[in-house]
Amino acid sequence: MKSQLYFLVASYYRLFAQLVLARWHPSIIAVTGSAGKTSTLYLLQKVLSTSYTVAVSKKANSAFGVPLNILGLSAHDYSNQEMAAMIFTAPLACVKLLMHPPKEKLYLVELDSDRPGEIAFFTRFIKPQAIVWISSSATHTEQFSRLVKQGLYADEIAAVAAEYATLLLSSMQTSLCIVYNQDSEPINAIMRDHVSIPTLIPIGTQAPVWKILSWEVKRKRTVIQLRLHDGTATAFDIPSVVPRTFAYNLLAVCVIAHQYKIGMEAIHKVLEDFHLPPGRGTVFEGVHDSTIIDSSYNSSLEAALGLLELLEAMPGKRTVAVLGDMRELGTQTKDEHERLADAIMQRQVKEVVLVGPAMKQYVEPRLLQQGFEKEHINLFDNSYHAGMYIKESLLREGDVVLVKASQNTLFFEIIMELLLANPDDKQYLCRREPVWEVKRNVIKKEFYDRVHATS
């Protein structure tokens, strides 16, 4: 019933968004998948803006957010009062845009799916000329468990992949190009039955044309070598540290740029001052002459594995992984967290700080079982407490620290705020809006209430 109400209300906003799109008629480029969407969208915007006027669905990727974005509206806290106000402002915004439609030629839209049917909802009004399917893994799988119980899919990962595939399968005959990550097995399992369709363009380490050749982390930069459409090997020098998974984002952007007749020199130029969006792997100078990799925006196993690889590749004296629960995984929770523990062992992380019940229930026992020394496992149930401990008791000069967790009740930007060498860098962290500060203060208050109760 809750899901039905969600789509019912979202359909109200979609009605007005459809009218605006019909009047506006931009060329739509959609980015979808489990992880890496925002980084791809962010880079795409910068590259395409060198030749086109571009509108972007910033901080809007849901059945609610995308229609509101098209209407020029945005929700700040999704409170009942705010959503009630939106019901009245949506038709007014629609009329205004029908009279004065947007001027941008391109609309870049990020499409996510927290529940079954969300991608199908998008296909009713988003008709993309180009699509990028960047990844597919266990994210938001909790909502897909009922489909597995009904016998429709072997597991939640397959169900999520089928959800994202809805967009591609509905657009194969009308899109200019569909770019997909051939190295992702859930994606490839679906797309291998359609490889003869000319609009499909696979990318990856084994792709026939658009191929990832190498990824190398220097001290403060990254070099990614790709093979492009003409068979040439091209090295892209990025003046910041990015994980290997960013090579898929970059390669997808190269394909779209080529389709829209933008030369590779424009991409090289954009990369000269490129930085990842907040909380997606930005590197900061930390207290005690440490280096902090900020991936505090959200977490999934696929993304966490890429960041652990980056942690290992970074030069430093000691590697520290500060990891929080990966949320909304349903029946995949145990397997995904145990695989994360296996990756910690594989990457030879020296010290781990774990926050959340899933970390305690699944990751800590798995680490101990495989011989990780208990004295190097630090377990917490409060992000602020964890951050204070890291800053005051754990961090050493030369440490390289990864900070990564799902956002729900964890908000690891709290830890980032405590570890920054320059407090002014707080402005570059994720979730800077006042509504998130309220939620972070609740976590801090819980810590201090506990301290006072035991003193």
C-alpha positions in Angstrom: 0.0 0.0 0.0 2.8 2.4 0.9 4.5 1.8 -2.5 1.2 2.3 -4.3 0.7 5.6 -2.6 4.3 6.6 -3.4 3.7 6.0 -7.2 0.3 7.6 -7.0 1.6 10.9 -5.7 4.7 10.7 -8.0 2.3 10.3 -11.0 0.7 13.6 -10.1 4.0 15.4 -10.5 4.9 13.3 -13.6 1.7 14.5 -15.4 3.0 18.1 -15.3 6.6 17.1 -16.1 5.3 15.3 -19.2 3.7 18.5 -20.4 6.9 20.5 -19.8 9.0 17.9 -21.7 6.7 17.9 -24.6 7.0 21.7 -24.9 10.7 21.8 -24.1 11.7 18.7 -26.2 15.4 18.4 -25.1 17.7 15.6 -26.1 17.7 13.4 -23.0 20.7 11.5 -21.8 19.9 9.1 -18.9 22.5 7.6 -16.5 21.4 4.6 -14.4 22.8 1.9 -12.3 23.6 0.9 -8.7 26.8 3.0 -8.2 28.8 5.7 -10.0 25.8 7.5 -11.5 26.5 10.9 -10.0 30.2 10.9 -10.9 29.3 10.0 -14.5 26.6 12.7 -14.6 29.0 15.3 -13.1 31.7 14.6 -15.7 29.2 14.4 -18.6 27.8 17.8 -17.7 31.2 19.4 -17.9 32.1 17.7 -21.1 28.8 18.3 -23.0 28.7 21.9 -21.8 31.7 22.6 -23.9 29.5 22.4 -27.0 25.8 22.4 -25.8 23.6 24.1 -23.3 22.9 21.5 -20.6 20.3 21.0 -17.8 21.0 18.5 -15.1 18.9 16.6 -12.6 21.2 17.5 -9.7 20.3 15.7 -6.4 17.2 14.3 -8.1 17.0 10.7 -9.3 13.8 9.3 -7.8 10.2 9.0 -9.0 9.5 12.2 -6.9 12.8 14.0 -7.6 13.0 13.8 -11.4 9.5 15.2 -12.2 10.0 18.0 -9.6 13.4 18.8 -11.2 11.8 19.1 -14.6 9.3 21.5 -13.1 12.2 23.6 -11.6 11.2 22.5 -8.1 13.1 20.6 -5.4 12.2 19.1 -2.0 14.5 19.9 0.9 13.2 17.7 3.7 10.2 15.8 2.1 8.1 16.8 5.1 4.4 16.5 5.0 4.1 20.3 4.9 6.6 20.6 2.1 5.0 17.9 0.0 1.5 19.4 0.5 2.9 22.8 -0.7 4.3 21.1 -3.8 0.9 19.8 -4.8 -0.2 23.4 -5.3 3.1 24.8 -6.7 3.6 22.0 -9.3 0.7 23.1 -11.7 1.8 26.7 -11.4 5.4 25.8 -12.2 4.1 23.8 -15.2 2.1 26.8 -16.6 5.1 29.0 -16.2 7.4 26.6 -18.1 4.8 26.0 -20.8 4.8 29.8 -21.5 8.6 30.1 -21.2 10.2 26.6 -21.8 13.8 25.9 -20.8 16.4 26.9 -23.4 18.9 24.0 -22.7 19.3 21.6 -25.7 20.3 18.6 -23.5 18.8 17.2 -20.3 21.1 14.9 -18.3 19.0 12.9 -15.9 20.1 10.4 -13.2 17.6 7.5 -12.7 17.7 5.4 -9.6 15.5 2.7 -8.3 14.7 2.2 -4.6 11.8 -0.1 -5.2 10.3 -2.4 -7.9 8.6 -0.5 -10.7 10.5 2.8 -10.4 12.4 2.4 -13.6 9.2 1.5 -15.4 7.7 4.6 -13.9 10.4 6.7 -15.6 9.9 5.1 -19.0 6.4 6.6 -19.1 7.9 10.1 -19.6 11.7 9.9 -19.9 12.5 9.0 -23.6 16.3 9.1 -23.7 18.3 9.5 -26.9 21.3 8.1 -25.0 21.6 5.8 -22.0 24.5 4.8 -19.7 24.1 1.8 -17.5 27.2 2.1 -15.4 26.8 -0.7 -12.8 24.5 -3.2 -11.2 25.0 -4.7 -7.7 23.3 -5.2 -4.4 21.8 -1.7 -3.5 18.3 -1.1 -2.2 17.8 -4.9 -2.6 15.6 -5.1 0.5 12.6 -3.8 -1.5 13.2 -6.5 -4.1 13.0 -9.5 -1.7 9.4 -10.1 -2.4 10.1 -10.7 -6.1 12.6 -13.4 -5.1 10.1 -15.0 -2.7 7.6 -15.0 -5.6 10.0 -17.0 -7.6 10.5 -14.3 -10.3 14.2 -14.1 -9.8 17.0 -16.2 -8.4 18.1 -13.5 -6.0 17.8 -9.8 -5.3 20.8 -8.8 -7.4 19.2 -10.4 -10.5 15.9 -8.6 -9.6 17.7 -5.2 -9.3 19.5 -5.8 -12.7 16.2 -6.6 -14.4 14.7 -3.4 -12.9 17.5 -1.2 -14.4 17.3 -3.1 -17.7 13.7 -2.0 -18.1 15.0 1.4 -19.3 17.3 -0.1 -21.9 14.9 -2.7 -23.2 12.2 -0.1 -23.7 14.6 2.3 -25.6 16.6 0.0 -27.9 14.7 0.9 -31.0 14.6 4.7 -30.4 17.9 5.6 -28.7 21.0 6.9 -30.5 23.2 4.7 -28.3 23.0 2.6 -25.2 26.3 2.3 -23.3 26.6 -0.6 -20.8 29.3 -2.0 -18.5 30.2 -5.4 -20.0 32.4 -6.3 -17.0 29.4 -6.3 -14.7 28.0 -9.9 -14.8 24.4 -8.9 -13.8 24.4 -6.4 -16.7 26.1 -8.7 -19.2 23.8 -11.6 -18.3 20.9 -9.5 -19.6 22.6 -7.7 -22.5 24.3 -10.7 -24.1 21.0 -11.7 -25.7 20.8 -8.3 -27.5 24.4 -7.8 -28.7 23.4 -7.7 -32.4 21.5 -4.5 -31.9 23.7 -1.7 -33.3 22.8 0.9 -30.8 24.3 -1.2 -27.9 27.8 -0.2 -27.1 29.7 -2.3 -24.5 32.5 -0.8 -22.4 35.0 -2.5 -20.1 38.3 -4.4 -19.9 37.2 -7.0 -22.4 35.1 -4.8 -24.7 35.8 -5.1 -28.4 36.2 -1.4 -29.1 35.8 1.0 -26.1 38.2 -0.7 -23.7 39.9 0.0 -20.3 43.6 -0.7 -20.7 45.1 0.5 -17.4 44.7 2.5 -14.2 47.6 3.9 -12.2 47.5 6.0 -9.0 50.4 8.5 -8.6 50.9 10.6 -5.5 48.2 13.2 -6.2 46.9 12.2 -9.6 45.6 9.2 -11.6 46.4 8.0 -15.1 43.8 6.0 -16.9 44.5 4.6 -20.4 41.6 3.8 -22.7 41.2 2.4 -26.2 38.8 4.5 -28.1 36.6 4.1 -31.2 39.4 4.5 -33.7 41.6 1.8 -32.0 44.0 4.3 -30.5 45.2 4.0 -26.9 44.8 7.3 -25.1 46.0 8.2 -21.6 43.9 10.6 -19.5 45.8 12.4 -16.8 43.5 13.3 -13.8 44.9 15.8 -11.3 43.3 13.9 -8.3 43.2 10.4 -7.0 40.2 8.4 -8.3 39.4 4.6 -7.9 39.7 2.1 -10.7 35.9 2.1 -11.1 36.1 5.7 -12.3 37.6 4.3 -15.6 34.1 3.1 -16.4 32.6 6.5 -15.8 35.3 8.1 -18.0 35.0 5.6 -20.8 31.2 6.0 -20.8 31.6 9.8 -21.1 34.0 9.3 -24.0 31.4 7.2 -25.9 28.6 9.8 -25.3 31.0 12.7 -26.3 31.8 10.9 -29.5 28.1 10.3 -30.3 27.5 14.0 -29.8 30.5 14.9 -32.0 32.7 16.3 -29.2 36.4 15.6 -29.6 38.5 13.9 -27.0 40.5 17.1 -26.5 37.5 18.6 -24.8 37.6 15.7 -22.2 41.3 16.2 -21.6 40.7 19.9 -21.0 37.8 19.3 -18.6 39.9 16.8 -16.6 42.6 19.4 -16.0 40.6 20.7 -13.0 38.2 17.8 -12.4 37.1 16.8 -8.9 34.7 14.1 -7.9 31.3 15.2 -6.4 31.3 15.5 -2.6 31.5 12.3 -0.6 32.4 10.1 -3.7 36.1 9.6 -3.1 37.6 13.1 -2.7 41.0 13.1 -1.0 41.7 15.6 1.9 44.6 16.4 4.1 43.7 15.1 7.6 44.8 15.9 11.1 48.2 14.5 12.3 49.5 14.8 8.7 47.2 12.0 7.5 45.5 11.6 4.2 41.7 11.0 4.2 39.7 9.5 1.3 36.2 10.8 1.7 33.5 8.4 0.4 31.0 9.3 3.0 28.0 9.9 0.7 26.8 6.3 0.5 28.1 2.7 0.3 27.5 -0.6 -1.5 29.9 -3.6 -1.9 30.8 -2.7 -5.4 31.8 0.8 -4.5 33.5 -0.2 -1.3 35.7 -2.7 -3.1 36.9 0.0 -5.5 37.7 2.3 -2.7 39.6 -0.4 -0.7 41.7 -1.0 -3.8 42.4 2.8 -4.0 43.3 2.8 -0.3 45.9 0.1 -0.9 47.3 2.0 -3.9 47.8 5.2 -2.0 51.3 6.0 -0.7 51.4 6.1 3.1 52.7 4.4 6.3 49.5 2.7 7.4 46.1 2.0 5.9 43.0 2.5 8.0 39.5 1.6 6.8 36.6 3.4 8.6 33.5 1.5 7.4 29.9 1.6 8.3 26.9 -0.6 7.5 25.8 -1.1 3.9 22.0 -0.6 4.3 18.8 -1.7 2.6 20.3 -5.0 1.4 17.6 -7.4 2.7 18.6 -11.0 2.5 21.9 -10.0 0.9 23.1 -8.3 4.0 25.1 -11.2 5.4 26.8 -12.2 2.2 27.6 -8.6 1.1 29.2 -7.7 4.5 31.2 -10.9 4.7 32.5 -10.3 1.2 33.5 -6.8 2.4 35.5 -8.5 5.2 37.2 -10.8 2.7 38.2 -7.7 0.7 39.7 -6.1 3.9 41.8 -9.1 4.3 42.8 -9.2 0.7 43.9 -5.5 0.7 45.9 -6.0 3.9 44.3 -3.1 5.7 46.2 -2.5 8.9 43.5 -1.0 11.1 39.7 -1.1 10.8 37.0 1.1 12.5 33.6 -0.5 12.1 30.3 1.3 12.8 26.9 -0.2 12.9 25.1 -3.5 13.8 25.8 -5.3 10.5 29.5 -4.5 10.9 29.4 -6.1 14.4 27.3 -9.1 13.4 29.0 -10.0 10.1 32.3 -8.2 9.4 34.0 -8.4 12.8 33.4 -12.2 13.2 34.5 -12.8 9.6 37.7 -10.8 10.1 38.5 -12.7 13.4 37.8 -16.0 11.7 40.4 -15.2 9.0 43.1 -14.1 11.5 42.7 -10.4 11.7 44.0 -9.3 15.1 41.3 -8.2 17.4 43.4 -5.3 18.8 43.2 -3.7 15.3 39.4 -3.9 15.1 37.6 -0.9 16.6 33.9 -1.3 16.9 31.3 1.5 17.5 27.6 2.1 17.2 27.8 5.9 16.9 29.6 7.8 14.1 30.5 10.7 16.3 32.1 8.4 18.9 34.0 6.7 16.2 35.3 10.0 14.8 36.4 11.2 18.2 38.3 8.0 18.8 40.0 8.1 15.5 41.1 11.7 15.9 42.2 11.5 19.6 43.5 7.9 19.9 44.0 6.1 16.6 45.4 8.4 13.9 49.1 8.6 13.3 51.3 10.7 11.1 51.3 9.3 7.5 48.1 7.3 7.9 45.9 6.9 4.8 42.3 6.6 5.9 39.2 5.5 3.9 35.8 6.8 5.3 32.8 5.0 3.7 29.3 4.0 4.8 25.6 4.1 3.8 23.9 7.3 4.9 20.9 6.0 6.9 21.5 6.9 10.6 25.3 6.9 10.1 26.2 10.1 8.2 29.9 9.5 8.1 30.5 13.1 7.1 30.5 13.6 10.9 33.7 11.6 11.0 35.1 13.7 8.1 34.4 16.9 9.9 36.5 15.7 12.8 39.4 14.5 10.7 39.9 17.5 8.4 43.2 19.3 8.8 41.6 22.5 7.5 38.1 23.0 9.1 37.2 25.2 6.2 37.2 22.1 4.0 33.8 21.2 5.6 32.2 23.1 2.7 33.4 20.4 0.3 31.7 17.5 2.2 28.4 16.0 1.3 25.0 16.9 2.7 25.6 20.5 3.6 22.0 21.5 3.7 20.4 22.4 7.1 18.1 19.4 7.1 21.1 17.1 7.3 22.8 19.2 10.0 19.7 18.5 12.2 20.2 14.7 11.7 23.9 14.9 12.4 23.2 16.8 15.6 20.9 14.0 16.8 23.8 11.5 16.4 26.1 13.8 18.4 23.5 14.3 21.1 23.1 10.6 21.5 26.8 10.3 22.1 26.9 13.0 24.7 23.8 11.8 26.4 25.4 8.4 26.8 28.6 10.0 28.2 26.6 12.0 30.8 24.6 9.0 31.7 27.7 6.9 32.6 29.6 9.7 34.3 
